[in-house]
Amino acid sequence: MYNIFVSSDRGAWNGEPIKLAKDRCVRDFTSEEMKERFGPLAEYQVRRLRRLPSVFAYERQCDKNPLFGFVSDVAVKEKYVTVKYTVMDVDRFLTADQLEEYHNELGLTSWELDRTHWAVKEVDLARQLRPMGINLPVWRPIDIDTHRFQVAVSFPGEKRRYVEDVVRELQRWIGRDACFYDKDYEAHLGRPNMFDLFLKIYSKRSSLVVAFIDNTYQDKQWCGLELRAIDKLVLAKEYSRVMYVRIGKGDVDGILPTDGYLDARNKEPQEVAYHIEERVRLLQDRQHGSDNRKAISVKDWDAYFASWSPASLPEREPLSPLEERDFDAVFPTSE
């Protein structure tokens, strides 16, 4: 199965969420069986649709090539549906002409590309495209007990919406199952002894752990557990595997005044995702011993260093005389 989205807007599929009339979502050009299975767009149905490959196409009049990706989130209202999605770079994908030529093989009607809509097709997209020399990324359910992630995110529940936007943007860079975000693995997490599973994911089976911190972080049970995993990395001096992202005021026990962080309080999720991806890429380069670095423009460097400027250091109460003495003992001031 796969999703196909068709838009009359030539500027569509640029990363911005798309808003569709509800009666055009999983109803038009969709079989009765698929309408019954997914048409109501209940939460459990949306979770299934998010696992399907997706074609993001344009109406025939636009004469633009379709794109490939997946659905990241769906918000259903009374009359409209807002769809967030991720477009993935693939070596080769369908052209507009091929979409027309092979419409039967892809389960499309001859005039389906003349109407904006979202349909679900009972077609194995990867199998149909393979003879054309188009190979799609293979998505299979992962084994949560052995899978290695590039990133694992830790955050207080009140910040879920912001963190999810960061995760969805990050997935565009590093892939769908490269980031551990709990909402994506709900079926895997309905099990006993979550403590042990989380400790292993965050301390052993994630290259980079990103903690989104504020004054509520340490009060959360699961954040406290994930912080224990972070502490293990710090004690082992694996500093490059930990990244702090500040999303609000407040201190967190175990995170020191000398610990650096990315200040995200005035940053869009896309910018935060960019910085996380930079850290992931550096870890990969170290692991593979590569000196190949992605070129960064002067403008990007300015933004990068501005985000780590002294003005963004944690807000802390003045040190007590005893703390000043201990601090000076570790970091003596040269006269």
C-alpha positions as CSV (number, residue, x, y, z in Angstrom):
1,M,0.0,0.0,0.0
2,Y,1.0,3.6,-0.4
3,N,-0.4,7.1,0.0
4,I,-0.7,9.5,-2.9
5,F,-1.3,13.2,-2.4
6,V,-2.1,15.5,-5.3
7,S,-2.1,19.3,-5.1
8,S,-3.0,22.0,-7.6
9,D,-0.4,24.3,-6.0
10,R,2.9,24.4,-7.8
11,G,4.6,25.6,-4.6
12,A,3.3,22.6,-2.6
13,W,5.5,19.9,-1.0
14,N,8.1,22.5,0.2
15,G,8.0,21.3,3.8
16,E,5.0,23.4,4.9
17,P,2.0,21.4,6.2
18,I,-0.8,21.1,3.7
19,K,-4.5,21.7,4.5
20,L,-7.1,19.5,2.7
21,A,-10.9,19.4,2.7
22,K,-11.8,16.4,4.9
23,D,-14.1,15.0,2.2
24,R,-11.0,14.7,-0.1
25,C,-9.0,12.7,2.4
26,V,-8.9,8.9,1.9
27,R,-12.2,9.1,0.1
28,D,-11.7,10.2,-3.5
29,F,-10.0,7.6,-5.7
30,T,-9.8,5.1,-2.8
31,S,-11.3,1.7,-2.8
32,E,-14.2,0.9,-0.5
33,E,-12.0,-1.5,1.5
34,M,-9.4,1.2,2.1
35,K,-12.0,3.8,2.9
36,E,-13.4,1.5,5.6
37,R,-10.0,0.7,7.0
38,F,-8.6,4.2,7.0
39,G,-11.3,6.7,6.1
40,P,-12.2,7.9,9.6
41,L,-8.6,8.9,10.2
42,A,-8.7,7.8,13.8
43,E,-5.4,8.0,15.7
44,Y,-4.6,4.3,15.3
45,Q,-5.4,4.5,11.5
46,V,-3.1,7.5,11.1
47,R,-0.3,5.6,12.8
48,R,-0.6,2.9,10.2
49,L,-0.8,5.4,7.3
50,R,2.4,7.1,8.6
51,R,4.3,3.8,8.0
52,L,3.3,3.7,4.3
53,P,5.5,5.2,1.6
54,S,4.0,8.3,0.1
55,V,3.9,10.0,-3.3
56,F,3.5,13.8,-3.3
57,A,2.3,14.8,-6.7
58,Y,0.9,17.8,-8.5
59,E,-2.1,18.2,-10.7
60,R,-1.5,17.6,-14.4
61,Q,-1.7,21.3,-15.2
62,C,1.4,22.0,-13.0
63,D,3.7,19.8,-15.1
64,K,6.0,19.1,-12.1
65,N,7.6,15.8,-11.1
66,P,6.2,14.1,-8.0
67,L,8.3,13.6,-4.8
68,F,8.7,10.7,-2.4
69,G,8.4,10.7,1.4
70,F,6.1,9.8,4.2
71,V,3.4,11.3,6.5
72,S,4.7,12.6,9.8
73,D,1.5,13.8,11.5
74,V,-2.2,14.4,10.7
75,A,-4.5,16.8,12.5
76,V,-8.2,16.1,11.9
77,K,-10.8,18.8,12.3
78,E,-14.5,19.0,11.5
79,K,-14.1,20.1,7.9
80,Y,-10.3,20.1,7.2
81,V,-7.3,17.8,7.7
82,T,-3.8,19.2,8.1
83,V,-1.0,16.9,7.0
84,K,2.6,17.2,8.0
85,Y,5.0,15.2,5.9
86,T,8.7,14.6,5.2
87,V,10.0,14.6,1.6
88,M,13.1,12.3,1.3
89,D,15.9,12.6,-1.2
90,V,16.2,9.5,-3.3
91,D,18.6,8.9,-6.1
92,R,15.9,8.6,-8.7
93,F,12.1,8.9,-8.5
94,L,9.1,9.1,-10.9
95,T,8.7,11.9,-13.4
96,A,5.4,13.5,-14.1
97,D,5.4,11.7,-17.5
98,Q,6.0,8.3,-15.9
99,L,3.2,8.9,-13.4
100,E,0.9,9.4,-16.3
101,E,2.3,6.5,-18.4
102,Y,2.1,3.9,-15.6
103,H,-1.1,5.2,-13.9
104,N,-2.7,1.8,-14.2
105,E,0.2,-0.1,-12.6
106,L,0.1,2.4,-9.8
107,G,-3.6,2.1,-9.2
108,L,-4.5,5.5,-10.5
109,T,-7.4,6.5,-12.7
110,S,-6.8,8.3,-15.9
111,W,-8.1,11.6,-14.5
112,E,-7.0,11.3,-10.9
113,L,-4.3,13.9,-11.5
114,D,-6.9,16.6,-12.2
115,R,-8.1,16.8,-8.6
116,T,-6.5,17.8,-5.3
117,H,-6.9,14.9,-2.8
118,W,-5.3,12.2,-0.6
119,A,-5.9,8.6,-1.6
120,V,-4.6,5.2,-0.3
121,K,-3.7,2.6,-2.9
122,E,-3.6,-1.2,-2.6
123,V,-0.4,-1.3,-4.6
124,D,3.1,-2.4,-3.7
125,L,4.8,0.8,-4.7
126,A,8.4,-0.4,-4.4
127,R,7.7,-3.5,-6.5
128,Q,6.0,-1.5,-9.3
129,L,8.9,1.0,-9.4
130,R,11.7,-1.5,-9.4
131,P,11.5,-2.5,-13.1
132,M,11.8,1.2,-13.9
133,G,15.2,1.3,-12.1
134,I,13.7,3.1,-9.1
135,N,14.7,1.7,-5.7
136,L,12.9,3.1,-2.7
137,P,14.2,2.9,0.9
138,V,13.0,-0.3,2.5
139,W,11.0,0.2,5.6
140,R,10.6,-2.8,7.9
141,P,9.5,-2.9,11.5
142,I,12.6,-2.5,13.7
143,D,13.6,-4.8,16.6
144,I,13.5,-2.3,19.5
145,D,15.8,-4.7,21.5
146,T,18.7,-4.6,19.1
147,H,18.2,-1.5,16.8
148,R,20.9,1.2,17.0
149,F,19.7,4.8,16.7
150,Q,21.7,7.7,15.6
151,V,19.8,10.0,18.0
152,A,17.6,9.6,21.0
153,V,15.6,12.5,22.4
154,S,14.8,13.2,26.0
155,F,12.2,15.9,26.9
156,P,9.4,16.9,29.3
157,G,6.0,16.1,28.0
158,E,4.9,19.7,28.0
159,K,7.3,20.4,25.2
160,R,6.3,17.5,23.0
161,R,4.8,19.5,20.2
162,Y,8.0,21.5,19.7
163,V,10.3,18.5,20.1
164,E,8.2,16.5,17.6
165,D,8.6,19.3,15.0
166,V,12.4,19.0,15.6
167,V,12.3,15.2,15.2
168,R,10.3,15.3,12.0
169,E,12.7,17.8,10.5
170,L,15.6,15.8,11.7
171,Q,14.2,12.6,10.1
172,R,14.4,14.4,6.7
173,W,18.2,14.5,7.1
174,I,19.0,11.2,8.8
175,G,16.1,8.8,8.1
176,R,12.9,7.6,9.7
177,D,14.2,5.0,12.1
178,A,17.5,6.8,12.9
179,C,15.9,8.8,15.7
180,F,14.3,7.3,18.9
181,Y,11.1,9.3,19.6
182,D,8.7,7.4,21.8
183,K,5.5,8.3,19.9
184,D,6.9,6.5,16.8
185,Y,7.4,3.2,18.7
186,E,4.2,2.9,20.8
187,A,3.6,-0.7,19.8
188,H,7.2,-1.6,20.9
189,L,6.9,0.1,24.3
190,G,3.8,-1.7,25.6
191,R,5.9,-4.1,27.7
192,P,7.2,-4.8,31.2
193,N,10.6,-3.5,32.4
194,M,10.7,-0.3,30.4
195,F,13.4,0.9,32.8
196,D,16.0,-1.5,31.4
197,L,15.0,-1.0,27.8
198,F,15.3,2.8,28.0
199,L,18.6,2.7,29.9
200,K,20.1,0.6,27.1
201,I,18.7,2.7,24.3
202,Y,19.9,6.0,25.8
203,S,23.3,4.8,27.1
204,K,24.3,2.0,24.6
205,R,22.3,2.0,21.5
206,S,22.2,5.7,20.5
207,S,25.1,7.6,19.0
208,L,23.9,10.9,20.3
209,V,21.5,11.7,23.2
210,V,19.8,15.0,23.0
211,A,18.2,16.3,26.2
212,F,15.7,19.2,25.9
213,I,15.9,20.9,29.3
214,D,13.9,23.4,31.3
215,N,12.7,23.8,34.9
216,T,10.3,20.8,34.6
217,Y,12.8,18.3,33.2
218,Q,14.1,16.8,36.4
219,D,10.7,16.5,37.9
220,K,9.6,14.0,35.2
221,Q,10.0,10.3,35.9
222,W,11.2,9.3,32.5
223,C,13.4,12.3,32.1
224,G,15.1,11.3,35.3
225,L,15.7,7.8,34.0
226,E,17.1,9.2,30.7
227,L,19.3,11.6,32.7
228,R,20.8,8.5,34.5
229,A,21.8,7.2,31.1
230,I,23.3,10.6,30.2
231,D,25.2,10.6,33.5
232,K,26.8,7.2,32.5
233,L,28.0,8.7,29.3
234,V,29.4,11.8,31.1
235,L,31.2,9.6,33.7
236,A,32.7,7.6,30.8
237,K,33.9,10.9,29.3
238,E,31.9,10.3,26.2
239,Y,31.0,14.0,26.0
240,S,30.5,14.1,22.2
241,R,27.6,11.7,22.6
242,V,25.6,14.2,24.7
243,M,23.9,17.4,23.6
244,Y,21.9,19.7,25.8
245,V,19.2,21.9,24.2
246,R,17.6,24.6,26.4
247,I,13.9,25.1,25.8
248,G,13.1,27.0,29.0
249,K,14.5,28.5,32.1
250,G,15.6,26.6,35.2
251,D,18.3,24.3,36.5
252,V,18.7,20.6,36.2
253,D,20.4,18.6,38.9
254,G,23.6,17.0,37.4
255,I,24.0,19.6,34.6
256,L,26.7,21.9,35.7
257,P,27.2,25.7,35.2
258,T,30.2,24.9,33.0
259,D,28.2,22.5,30.7
260,G,27.4,24.1,27.3
261,Y,24.0,23.9,25.6
262,L,22.2,25.0,22.5
263,D,19.7,27.8,23.3
264,A,16.6,26.9,21.4
265,R,14.2,29.4,23.1
266,N,14.3,31.7,20.1
267,K,14.9,29.1,17.4
268,E,12.6,27.4,15.0
269,P,12.5,23.6,15.1
270,Q,14.2,23.4,11.7
271,E,17.2,25.3,12.9
272,V,17.6,23.1,16.0
273,A,17.3,20.0,13.8
274,Y,20.1,21.4,11.6
275,H,22.4,21.7,14.6
276,I,21.6,18.2,15.8
277,E,22.3,16.8,12.4
278,E,25.7,18.6,12.5
279,R,26.6,16.7,15.6
280,V,25.4,13.4,14.1
281,R,27.5,14.0,11.0
282,L,30.6,14.8,13.1
283,L,30.2,11.6,15.1
284,Q,29.8,9.6,11.8
285,D,33.0,11.2,10.5
286,R,34.9,10.3,13.6
287,Q,33.6,6.7,13.5
288,H,34.6,6.2,9.9
289,G,37.8,8.3,10.1
290,S,36.6,10.6,7.4
291,D,37.9,14.0,6.8
292,N,35.1,14.9,4.3
293,R,33.1,17.7,5.8
294,K,30.0,19.3,4.3
295,A,30.7,22.9,3.3
296,I,29.1,25.5,5.6
297,S,28.5,29.0,4.4
298,V,29.8,32.0,6.3
299,K,26.2,32.9,7.1
300,D,25.6,29.4,8.6
301,W,28.8,29.7,10.6
302,D,27.6,33.0,12.0
303,A,24.3,31.5,13.1
304,Y,26.1,28.5,14.5
305,F,28.5,30.5,16.7
306,A,25.8,33.0,17.7
307,S,23.8,30.1,19.1
308,W,26.8,29.2,21.4
309,S,27.7,32.7,22.4
310,P,28.5,33.6,26.0
311,A,25.1,35.4,26.1
312,S,23.4,32.0,25.9
313,L,25.1,30.5,29.0
314,P,22.8,29.1,31.7
315,E,21.2,31.5,34.0
316,R,22.5,30.7,37.5
317,E,22.5,32.2,40.9
318,P,25.8,33.7,42.0
319,L,28.1,31.1,43.5
320,S,28.5,31.0,47.2
321,P,32.0,31.7,48.7
322,L,32.5,28.0,49.2
323,E,31.5,27.2,45.6
324,E,33.7,30.1,44.4
325,R,36.7,28.5,46.2
326,D,36.0,25.1,44.6
327,F,35.5,26.6,41.2
328,D,38.8,28.5,41.4
329,A,40.6,25.4,42.5
330,V,39.5,23.6,39.3
331,F,39.7,26.6,37.0
332,P,42.4,28.9,38.5
333,T,42.6,32.4,37.1
334,S,45.9,33.4,35.5
335,E,47.1,36.8,36.6
